Amino acid sequence: MSRSGSPEEPALFRSIFPYGAVARIPFEGAPELPAPAARPYIADSTFRDGQQAAPPYRVEAVVTLFDLLHQLGGVSGLIRTSEFFLYTERDRRAVEKCLERGYEHPRIVPWIRAAEPDLRLVTDMGFTEACMLLSVSDYHIHLKLGSDRDRYKEQALAMAEAALTAGVSPRMHFEDITRADIPYCVELARDLAALAAQENRPLTVRLCDTLGLGVPYPGAALPRSIPRLVRTFIEEAGIPGENLEFHGHNDLHKALVNTVTAWLYGAAGASGTLLGFGERTGNAPVEALCLEHVSLTGQDADCDLTAVPEIARVFEQQLGLSVPPNYPLAGSEVSTTAAGIHAHGIARNPETYAAWDAGALLNRPARVALTDRSGLAGVAMWLNDRFGLEGAAMVDKSHPGVAAMQRAIVEAYGDGGRGRLTDDELVHIARASMPELFSPPETPGLNGD
């Protein structure tokens, strides 16, 4: 592979990244074949990429989320690491409190810039490894830093050598790699690996799709192709798959699929954040990566998805961040249907409109939200759930009170333009339509038969 551009002319790949138009996806050559990582793991970035995109997290909230990370996938070691800043007193206090938990996983790893003062923060706290940021595209090296590739490589190697001399194993994060000159990145990775080998220390390389420009399509061309990027670093840079990670962003809706694609083509480490919270549009959600891992391996015991609703609660109540009700896995309404035909199917057999037993696996049992489209079956299901009706006390869609309530709901929505009826409003309608539900018990025949 030969470099693009020159020291004087940065390689910006304008035919692929025109800036004034949508980025292009060229294809070339035969598609790569999957070669899945033998021991995939997750590298959490909630307290680094997630933290930098939000107001400062309170130490107590960080510790609570760290506990939940451990519950979600740390017990098995699936969530192997978690990155932390060390820059402020609050950052360091959070690290100390999390270290006190004594968990084997996730293992706390500091994240720093490739600079001497940052490295001192690592050694002062006694860490023996650190994530180090390296900008590798000419958009960063030339346009942001005003340098060139050769000078920047010398600086990067000097920082890696300083880390190794200080007893710190570097985890090099290749920033903006999906807009970079890949032959240059391969050279840099080889030189870094040679330095680490001299000190008999491991080198981890992370491929950072900083702007979410990567694509998962076999046969796509570099630098955007995730399959080709992963295979190039394994086969040409000589970085073993177990020492290769991928970090995606969701700018173009591909963070999760790109990250899982990196797994499938041999990169063992999948970086993500809880609920996908991160810079701009966020990252691959850690909980979704846990789900994909189980789907791909069948190792159900590797993660505990019942932690996910509690994670969402902490984000909303302790961090003040909003979790959309329909956000997959974590949203409050992910198991809620408003369509009458769906409610009817669920009432007959929950598997008709449920991908899995979300009540048992996620603590999100099937529920019904009532709109003018919910139909009689939806109203009956809501009543049974809301009032805890069981056995002979359950109502079905043939009950006249169900029809009365459904008519009242349709009238309440009128010509549209209003929000969903609240629980209090629905209870008020139910009281008017079925007063017997609010009478003393032992009222027989709620189904009218």
N, C-alpha and C positions, 0 to 999 in steps of 0.2 A: 504494500500500500504506500502511495506517495502523498505527501502533503498537498493541500490546496492553499492558494494565496501565497503571500510572501511577507517578510518582515515589514515591508512598507505598505502592502495592500492586504487588509484583513479579509479573511474568507467569510463572507456574510451570506453566501448561497441565495442570492436574490431570486433565482429562478424557482426556488422552493419557498422562500420567505419574502414575498414582495412588499410586505408591510401595509401598503395601501389596498391590499386585497387579501382574501382568505388564503392561508398557507396551502401549498400544493403537496400532493402525496405521489411522488414518482415511484415506479416499480422497475426492478432490474433483476435479471438472472432467475435461476430456479429458486423456488421457495425453500426455506429452511425446514428441517424436520424437528419436531419437538424432542427434547431430551431432558425430561423433568429432573429437578434437583432431588438428590437422594434423601436429604434430611431438611426439608423446608422449615423455615422459622419466620417469626414476625419481629421486626425491630420497631418498637413504638416511638413516636415522635410527638406525643401529646403535649409534653412539657417543653418542647422546643418549637417545632413548626406551629403547633396548636397555640402555644402561649404567645408567640410573637404576633399572632393575628387577633389578639383580644386584650382587654384590660388585664392588668396583673392578677394572677390567680392568688387567692389567699392560701397560706401555707396549709391550713387545715383542710381546704378543699383538695389541694394537691395530694395530701396524704390519703384522703378518702378515695380519690380516683386511683391512686397507686395500689391501694388495697383491692379495689375492684378489678384493676388490670391483672393482679395476681389471681383473683378468683376466676376471671374470664379465661385466661390462658397461661398464667404464670406457674400454676401448680405443676402442670405437665412439662413446662419448659418451652411450649410452643411460642409464647411471647418471651423471647430470650433477653432482649435489652430494652431499656427506656432511656431516651436522651434528655439531659437536663442542662440548662444554662448555669453558669457559676458567677455571673457578672455582679449581681447585687447581693446585699446581705440577706434579703428575702429569698433569693435563689438558693444561696448556700444553706440557709436554715431549712428550706424544704428538702434539700438533698440529705442533710443530716437526719431529719425526722424520718425520711423514707428508708435510709440506711438502718435506722434503729429497728425497723420491722424485721430485719434478718432474713428476708426472702432470698432464696437462690436465684429465682427468676420472678419478674424481669430484673436483670442486672443493670444497675445504674451506670450510664456512660456519659461523661461530660461532653458538651459540644462547644467547640471554640473556632475562632478564625485562625488562619495560619500565621500567627504572630507571637513573638516572644512573650509579651506581657500575658497573653491568654494562656500560653503553655505554663507559665508560673502558677496560674490559678489551679491548674490540674495537679501539678506536683505538690503545691501547698496543701491540698486536700488529700494527698496520698493515693491518687488514682494511677493505675498502671496502663490505662488505655484512654483514648480520646478521639472523638469525631472531629476532623479538621476540614474546613471548607477550602476547596480549590476551585477557582473559576477556570473553566477550560475552553469556553467559546471566545471567538474574537469580538463578539458583542461586548463581552466583559473585559477581556484582556486589553483590547485596543480602545474600545469606545468608552468604557467606564474607568479603567485603571490607567490608560495612557501608556501602556507597555507593549511589548511584543512577546510572542510565544517563547522564544529562547530565553529571554531575560526572566520571564515569569517562571519557566521551568527551573531555572537555577535557584530562584527564590524558594520554590516549592520543595525542591530536593534539600535545600539547606534547612528548611523548617522540619522536614521529615527526619533528617539526620539529627537535628537538635532534640527532637522528641525521643528518638531511639536512644540517644546518648543519655537522656534523662530517665531512661527506663520506662518510657511510655510507648505502647504499641499504637501506631497511627491507623485510624479508620478514615481513609481519604474519600471525601465527598466531591465527586466531579460535577460541579454546578453547571447547568445549562448544556448538558451533553447532547441533547437532541438538536442543538444548533451549532455544534462544534465540528472541527476538522478531526475526524476519527483517527486517521493515521498519527496525528500529533498526540492524541489521547492515548493511543496504544504505546507510543514511545514513552510517554510520561509514566504510564502504569508499569511498563517493564523496568524503567530506571528506579522507580519507587520500590518495586518488588525486590530488585537486586540489593538495594540498601537494607531493606528489612532482613533479607536472607543473611547478609553479613553479620547482623546482630542476633541471628537465630530467633527472630521474632516474627509473628504472623503479620501480614498486611491485608486489610480489608478494603475493598474499593466499592464505593456506592455510585451507581449511575443515576444521576439526578435529572429527571425530566422537569426542569424548573418551571417551564411555562405550559406544561401539559401538551406539548406538541408531538409526543411520541404516538405511534400507531401500532396496533397489535397484528397487523395483516402480514402473513407470510409472503415473501417476495417483494415487500416494500423496500425502497432504497434507504441507505444511510443518508443523513444521520437520524431520520425519524423512526426507522424500523426498530421496534423493541426486540423481536426475535433475532435480527441480525446484529444488533448491538451486543446482546448477551453472548451470542456465539463468537463474535469477534474478540471480546475480552477474554473468553475462555480459551479459544483456539489460537489467537494471534498474540495477545498480550500475556498469555500464560497465567492468568489469574484463575485459580481453581474455583469451580462453581460454589463450593462451600464458603469461599471468602468474597463472594460477589453479592451485592445487594442492589435493589432498585427502589427508587423513591419517586413517586408520581404526583402530579397535580391535576386537578379536575377542570381546568379551564375549558377544555373541549369535551367534557363528559367521559373521559377515558381513564381516569385515575385507577379505578378498580380493575378494569379489564386489562390495562397495561401491566399492572403489578402482578396479576395472576399469570399473565402471559410470560413475564420474566421468570416466574417460578417454573412454568412449563418448559422453558427453553434452557433451564439449568442454573439460574441465579437462586441460591438458597434463601437469601434474605429479602423479605418483603416489608418495606417501610410503610407505615400508616399512622393515623391518629384516631383517637376515639371519636366516633360520630363523624369522622372526616373533617373536623374543624381544623383549619389551617390557613395559611396565607392565601389571600384572594378567594378562590373558589374551593380551597381545601385540598385534601389528600384522600388516598384510599382509606375507607373506614376500617379500623382494626377489627371491629366486630364482624364486618363483612368478610374480611380475610380469614377470620376464624371459621366462619360458615363455609367458605370455599375450601379451606383445608380439610374440613370434615367430609365435604362432598367428594373431594378428590381422593382422599385416603381411607375413608370409612372409619377413622379413629375418633369415634364419638366422645371418648373420655378425655380427649385432649383439650376440650374447652367447655365452659359452663355458660351458656347463653342466657341463663336466668339473671346474670349480672347486668345485662344490657338495659332493662327498664330502670334499674337503680342508677346506672351511669347517666341516663337521660335526666333523671330527677336531680342529680347533683349538678349537672350542667345548667339546669333551669333555676334551681332554688339557691345554689351556692355561688355559681359563676354568673348568673344573670343572663345567660345565653338562651336563645329561643330554639327549641327543637320542633320542627314542623310536625303537626299531628300525623301526617302520612309518611314521615321519614322511615324508610325500611328498617325493620327490626326494632328501632328505638322509639318511634312515634307513638303517641297515646292511642291512635286510632288505626294502627296497622292491622288489627284483627276485626275492625268494625266495617260492616257493610250497610249501605243505605238503599241498595237496590232490592226491590221486593222479590224478584226472581231468585236472587242470591239468598235472601233470608229464607225463602221457601225451601230451597235446596239444603241449606244448613240445618233447618229444623228437621228435615227428613233424615239427613246423614251429613255430619260436619265435613266429611272428606270431599263432598261434591264441590265446595268452594274454599277449601283450605289446602295449602301445599303441605302442611304438616300439622301436628298437634301443638299449636302455638301456646295453648294453655299450659301444657306440661313442659315444653322445651324453652319457652320464652316468658312465661308468666303473663301472657297476653291472650286470654280466652276469647273466643268468638263473641262479638256483640253486634247490636243493631243500632244505627242512628236513624232517626225517623225524619223523612222528608215527604214531599207530596208524591214521590216515586216509590215509596217503601212498600205499598200494597198491604193487604190484610195480613199476609204471613209475616211481614216485617213488624207490624203493630203487635201481633200476638207474641212474637219472639221477644220483643222489647218488654212487654208486660210481664211475661214469665220471668225474664232475667231481672228486671227492675224490682219486682215485688217478691222474688224468691218463690214463685209458685212451682210446686212439684206434684207429681202423681195426678190424682183425681182433681186437684185444685187448678191444674194448668188450663189455660184457655187456648183455643185454636181459632183459626180464621172464620169459623162458622158462627162464633158467638156474636150476637147482635151488638154487644157493647164494643167489640173490635171494629165493626163496621162504622159505628157512631164515632169512635175515636179517629178512624181513618178519614172520615168526612170532615171532621173538625180540623185535622191537620192540613188537609188540602185547602180549606178555607183560610187557615192562618197564613199559609204561604202566599195566597192571593195571586197577584200578577207577577210575583217574583221580586227580586231586589232586596230581600231581607236575609239576615244571617240564619244559620240553623237554629231551630227551636232549642231552647235550653232545657235542662232536666227539670227545673222548676216549672217551666211552661208546660212541658209534657205531663208532669204530674197533675197540674191544674186541669188539663184536658181529660186525663184519665179519671179524675175525680168526678167531672161532669158526665162522662160517658159511662163509667162503671162504678157508681157509688158503692156497690157492694164490696169492692176491694178495700174500702176504708171503713167498713162496718165491723163490728165485733166478729171474730172467727166463727166457723161452723156454719157458714152460709153455703148450702149445697148447690150443686148444679150450675157452676159457673160456665160450663160448656153448653148449657141449655139442653141437656139430654137426660 
